[in-house]
Amino acid sequence: MRNDPRSHGLWEVSAPPAPATAPLSGPAEAEVVVIGAGFTGLSAALHLAEAGRSVIVLEAEQIGFGASGRNVGLVNAGMWVMPEAMPRALGPVWGPRLLEFLGAAPAEVFALVRRHAIDCEAVAHGTLHCAVGAAGLAEITERARQWAARGAPVEVLDAVETARRLGGGRYAGALLDRRAGTIQPLAYVRGLARAALAAGARICTESPAASARPQGAGWCVTTPEGRCRRRR
């Protein structure tokens, strides 16, 4: 990944190699053009290809070059806001729907890993959110109460159990969220790419989208060396 240990470091040296790809060259056609070969773009391409759509993914750099290939690898459920805040902010329909969607996200990730045999060191044993001091313990206790009210498998661990699981430390406690887990993120995004290619998608790296303009009944997306228009 540009041979830069400061950006991908351990992930780059421990991930399986990326599938072979090439830049977009000349004209191409597809029903859907996806911009970006990260988690979101490749998952979209995979599901579209599995549904029978013709898909081209345009990536400015290499597969997983951005945040998808250089994050800490946590597969978390939800956002770091209190669950009850979501319906207040988004309303009684979209708030609960987003909570359900985010809460189920880790299960979907691990299902994709199993279904496509993605070699990404996936561990689905939950994660610990550690509390610093009394205020931190109160915060995770309330967070656990709100998630548990929605049926989530969460538990607050005391200081002793937290230290035992961590092998030390002086945390006041921890929130164990059994929905969550970890992956090797660069390996996972490369695995998504392999699965998308196997399903029939095309991935073009070193192909930044320079423009997207209406053309006839669809759109035309151009790169420095090619262009892709909608297939009718």
C-alpha positions as CSV (number, residue, x, y, z in Angstrom):
1,M,0.0,0.0,0.0
2,R,2.4,2.6,-1.3
3,N,5.0,0.9,0.9
4,D,4.4,3.4,3.7
5,P,4.6,1.8,7.1
6,R,3.2,4.9,8.7
7,S,-0.2,4.4,7.2
8,H,-0.9,0.7,7.0
9,G,2.0,-0.8,8.8
10,L,1.0,-4.1,10.6
11,W,-2.1,-4.5,8.5
12,E,-0.2,-4.4,5.3
13,V,2.5,-6.9,6.3
14,S,-0.1,-9.4,7.8
15,A,-2.9,-9.2,5.3
16,P,-3.3,-11.6,2.3
17,P,-2.5,-9.9,-0.9
18,A,-5.1,-7.9,-2.8
19,P,-6.7,-9.4,-5.8
20,A,-5.3,-8.3,-9.2
21,T,-6.9,-5.2,-10.5
22,A,-6.1,-2.6,-13.2
23,P,-7.0,1.0,-14.0
24,L,-10.1,1.7,-16.1
25,S,-8.9,2.2,-19.7
26,G,-11.1,3.3,-22.5
27,P,-14.9,3.1,-22.6
28,A,-17.0,0.8,-20.3
29,E,-20.6,0.2,-19.5
30,A,-22.3,-0.8,-16.3
31,E,-25.7,-0.5,-14.6
32,V,-24.1,0.8,-11.5
33,V,-20.8,2.7,-10.9
34,V,-19.5,2.6,-7.3
35,I,-17.0,5.2,-6.2
36,G,-14.5,3.9,-3.7
37,A,-13.2,0.4,-2.9
38,G,-13.6,0.5,0.8
39,F,-16.0,-1.3,3.1
40,T,-19.1,0.5,1.9
41,G,-18.3,0.5,-1.8
42,L,-17.2,-3.1,-2.0
43,S,-20.1,-4.3,0.1
44,A,-22.5,-2.4,-2.2
45,A,-20.8,-3.9,-5.2
46,L,-20.9,-7.4,-3.8
47,H,-24.6,-7.3,-3.0
48,L,-25.5,-5.7,-6.3
49,A,-23.5,-8.2,-8.3
50,E,-25.1,-11.1,-6.3
51,A,-28.5,-9.6,-7.3
52,G,-27.5,-9.8,-11.0
53,R,-26.5,-6.2,-11.6
54,S,-23.5,-5.2,-13.6
55,V,-21.2,-3.1,-11.4
56,I,-17.9,-1.3,-11.8
57,V,-16.0,0.0,-8.8
58,L,-13.7,3.0,-9.3
59,E,-10.9,3.5,-6.7
60,A,-8.5,6.4,-6.9
61,E,-5.7,4.4,-5.1
62,Q,-5.7,0.7,-4.1
63,I,-8.3,-1.5,-2.5
64,G,-8.7,-0.4,1.2
65,F,-6.3,2.5,0.8
66,G,-8.4,4.9,2.9
67,A,-10.0,4.5,6.3
68,S,-11.2,0.9,5.6
69,G,-7.7,-0.4,5.4
70,R,-6.1,1.6,8.3
71,N,-8.6,1.6,11.2
72,V,-8.3,-0.3,14.5
73,G,-10.4,-3.2,13.4
74,L,-13.2,-3.0,15.9
75,V,-16.6,-4.3,14.7
76,N,-18.9,-2.3,17.0
77,A,-22.7,-2.2,17.4
78,G,-24.2,1.3,17.4
79,M,-22.7,4.8,17.6
80,W,-21.1,6.3,20.6
81,V,-24.2,8.2,21.7
82,M,-26.8,7.0,24.1
83,P,-29.4,4.8,22.4
84,E,-32.3,6.9,23.7
85,A,-30.8,9.9,22.0
86,M,-31.4,8.5,18.5
87,P,-35.2,8.6,18.6
88,R,-35.1,12.1,20.1
89,A,-32.9,13.3,17.3
90,L,-34.3,11.4,14.4
91,G,-37.9,10.7,15.4
92,P,-39.9,7.6,16.4
93,V,-39.5,5.9,13.0
94,W,-36.0,6.6,11.8
95,G,-34.4,6.6,15.3
96,P,-35.3,3.0,16.2
97,R,-34.7,1.9,12.7
98,L,-31.1,3.2,12.8
99,L,-30.5,1.6,16.2
100,E,-31.7,-1.7,14.9
101,F,-29.6,-1.4,11.8
102,L,-26.4,-0.5,13.7
103,G,-27.0,-3.1,16.4
104,A,-27.2,-5.8,13.8
105,A,-24.2,-4.6,11.8
106,P,-21.6,-6.8,13.5
107,A,-23.6,-10.0,12.8
108,E,-23.8,-9.0,9.2
109,V,-20.0,-8.5,9.0
110,F,-19.3,-11.8,10.6
111,A,-21.9,-13.5,8.3
112,L,-20.1,-12.1,5.3
113,V,-16.8,-13.4,6.6
114,R,-18.2,-16.9,7.0
115,R,-20.2,-16.9,3.7
116,H,-17.2,-15.8,1.6
117,A,-14.4,-17.5,3.7
118,I,-12.7,-14.1,4.2
119,D,-9.3,-14.6,5.9
120,C,-9.3,-11.6,8.2
121,E,-8.7,-12.9,11.7
122,A,-12.3,-12.3,12.7
123,V,-13.1,-12.8,16.4
124,A,-16.7,-12.4,17.4
125,H,-16.3,-12.6,21.2
126,G,-17.5,-9.1,22.1
127,T,-15.6,-6.0,23.0
128,L,-15.0,-4.1,26.3
129,H,-15.7,-0.4,26.7
130,C,-13.6,0.5,29.8
131,A,-14.7,3.1,32.3
132,V,-12.4,5.6,34.0
133,G,-13.5,6.6,37.5
134,A,-17.0,6.9,38.9
135,A,-18.3,9.1,36.1
136,G,-17.2,6.7,33.5
137,L,-18.8,3.8,35.3
138,A,-22.0,5.7,35.6
139,E,-21.9,6.4,31.9
140,I,-21.4,2.8,30.8
141,T,-24.0,1.6,33.3
142,E,-26.6,3.8,31.8
143,R,-25.6,2.9,28.3
144,A,-25.9,-0.8,29.2
145,R,-29.4,-0.2,30.7
146,Q,-30.6,1.5,27.5
147,W,-29.2,-1.2,25.2
148,A,-30.5,-4.0,27.4
149,A,-34.0,-2.5,27.2
150,R,-33.8,-3.1,23.5
151,G,-32.7,-6.7,23.9
152,A,-29.0,-6.2,23.3
153,P,-26.6,-8.8,25.0
154,V,-24.6,-6.3,27.1
155,E,-23.3,-6.5,30.6
156,V,-21.4,-4.2,33.0
157,L,-18.3,-5.8,34.5
158,D,-16.9,-4.6,37.9
159,A,-13.4,-3.5,38.4
160,V,-12.1,-6.9,39.4
161,E,-13.5,-8.7,36.4
162,T,-12.4,-6.0,34.1
163,A,-8.8,-6.2,35.4
164,R,-8.9,-10.0,35.1
165,R,-10.0,-9.9,31.4
166,L,-7.6,-7.2,30.5
167,G,-4.7,-8.7,32.5
168,G,-4.4,-5.6,34.7
169,G,-5.3,-1.9,34.8
170,R,-7.2,0.3,37.2
171,Y,-10.5,0.8,35.3
172,A,-13.7,1.2,37.4
173,G,-15.5,-1.3,35.2
174,A,-16.3,-2.1,31.6
175,L,-19.2,-2.6,29.3
176,L,-19.1,-6.0,27.6
177,D,-21.0,-5.9,24.3
178,R,-21.3,-9.5,23.0
179,R,-22.5,-8.4,19.6
180,A,-19.2,-6.9,18.7
181,G,-15.7,-8.2,17.9
182,T,-12.6,-7.5,15.8
183,I,-11.2,-8.1,12.3
184,Q,-8.0,-7.4,10.5
185,P,-9.5,-4.5,8.5
186,L,-7.2,-4.5,5.4
187,A,-7.6,-8.2,5.1
188,Y,-11.4,-7.9,5.4
189,V,-11.7,-5.2,2.7
190,R,-9.5,-7.2,0.4
191,G,-11.7,-10.2,1.1
192,L,-14.8,-8.2,0.2
193,A,-13.0,-7.3,-3.1
194,R,-12.4,-10.9,-3.9
195,A,-16.0,-11.8,-3.2
196,A,-17.3,-8.9,-5.3
197,L,-15.0,-10.0,-8.2
198,A,-16.2,-13.6,-7.9
199,A,-19.8,-12.4,-8.0
200,G,-19.1,-10.6,-11.3
201,A,-18.3,-7.0,-10.3
202,R,-15.3,-5.2,-11.9
203,I,-12.9,-3.3,-9.7
204,C,-10.7,-0.6,-11.3
205,T,-7.9,0.8,-9.1
206,E,-5.7,3.8,-9.8
207,S,-8.9,5.2,-11.4
208,P,-10.1,8.4,-9.6
209,A,-13.5,9.6,-10.7
210,A,-12.8,12.9,-12.4
211,S,-16.4,13.8,-13.3
212,A,-19.9,12.5,-13.4
213,R,-22.3,14.0,-15.9
214,P,-25.8,13.2,-17.1
215,Q,-25.8,11.5,-20.5
216,G,-29.0,10.4,-22.2
217,A,-31.1,8.4,-19.8
218,G,-28.2,7.9,-17.4
219,W,-24.8,9.2,-16.3
220,C,-21.2,9.0,-17.6
221,V,-18.4,8.9,-15.1
222,T,-14.9,9.7,-16.4
223,T,-11.4,8.8,-15.1
224,P,-8.0,10.0,-16.4
225,E,-7.8,7.0,-18.8
226,G,-11.4,5.9,-19.3
227,R,-15.1,6.5,-19.0
228,C,-18.0,4.4,-17.9
229,R,-21.6,5.1,-18.9
230,R,-24.9,3.5,-17.9
231,R,-25.7,0.2,-19.6
232,R,-29.3,0.3,-20.9
